[in-house]
Amino acid sequence: MAEHTIPTIDLTALRSGSDAEKREVARQIDAACRDTGFFMVTGHGVPADLITTARQRAIDFFALPDAEKMKVQRPPAKISRGYNWVGDRAIAYSMGQATPPDIQEAFGFGQDRPDLASQVDKTSAQMYAPNIWPQQPHDFQKTMVTYYDAMMGLASHVLRAMAMALGVNENYFADKFDRQASVCRIIRYPAVTQPPLPGQLRAGTHTDYGIMTFVRGDDTPGGLQVKHRNGDWIDVHIPPNAFVCNIGDLMMRWSNDRWVSTLHRVAVPPPDAVPSDRISLVFFTNPNPDATIRCLDNCLGPGETAKYAPVTVSEHYLGKLMRAGHSNVDAKAADVLTH
């Protein structure tokens, strides 16, 4: 395994620094996005007690009986709302790779704004699907909505820095995110107490679909790994009270491959590790679903042309999401996953 090479960037200046300090943060983001597309963020402004409470409510939810969690199971269309049970997803399918189902369970939600779906076409409206909230824990919905709003605030600061890094107006992305379809997923990777199926991981190898992702995950064996351009897998150890951020496919398209959407996975713990659960809070930053992603002029060098045809957010995102939801879980596989 390669040595840790993911840089850490202090974002404090994005909220209170001078123009020069903000430009320096933008430069660091640009360098990281040109390399692995991953970087840690500190000084992010999300309250530590909110992160702690959100993590605990995730633990409380996943501790509920299966029958209770299944009352809020995800929609048949496999949109990122509600509960995904262990064995429901195989995210490597989004890359066209057939694998056993991932060893994880999750709960997804978006903005609590029912007015948004009526403002877009039928396809894009799927990204505004209604949330499906459980009755327990009693303050689960309130906590998660507060966490979601805090993460939207963090993303808005980073987007302004990214605009500076790409040489466009600081507010370039603002009108592409005024009806954003960002998704939060809380994930439990259960302790692995039996040998996994061949090729099975906690999360299969994939790239993220959207603009950028923020992850606050437990630093335990069987964690996040990033594939460097040289082919090595890098173990990502997130510092306390920090997030790891990575670029998704749509930002790579927007930047014409100046920035990379990098393969990553969540590994199975080594056989000698003490079996333990892993909790991860994940915020997927997505623009308005009807926004069109086309190469920025600033990302075209002399004589260069755009590497990707224009695509709407919903066309790209939903296409990969539907593939990721495809998994053929037989009874034997499910038994391995849940015991």
Secondary structure, 3 states (H helix, E strand, C coil): CECCCCCEEECHHHHHCCHHHHHHHHHHHHHHHHHCCEEEEECCCCCHHHHHHHHHHHHHHHCCCHHHHHHHECCCCCCCCEEECCCCCCHHHHHCCCCCCCCCEEEEECCCCCCCHHHCCHHHHHHHCCCCCCCCCCCHHHHHHHHHHHHHHHHHHHHHHHHHHCCCCCCCCHHHCCCCCCEEEEEEECCCCCCCCCCCCCEEEECCCCCEEEEEECCCCCCEEEECCCCCEEECCCCCCCEEEEECHHHHHHCCCCCCCCCEEECCCCCCCCCCCEEEEEEEECCCCCCEECCCHHHCCCCCCCCCCCEEHHHHHHHHHHHHCCCCCCHHHHHHHHC
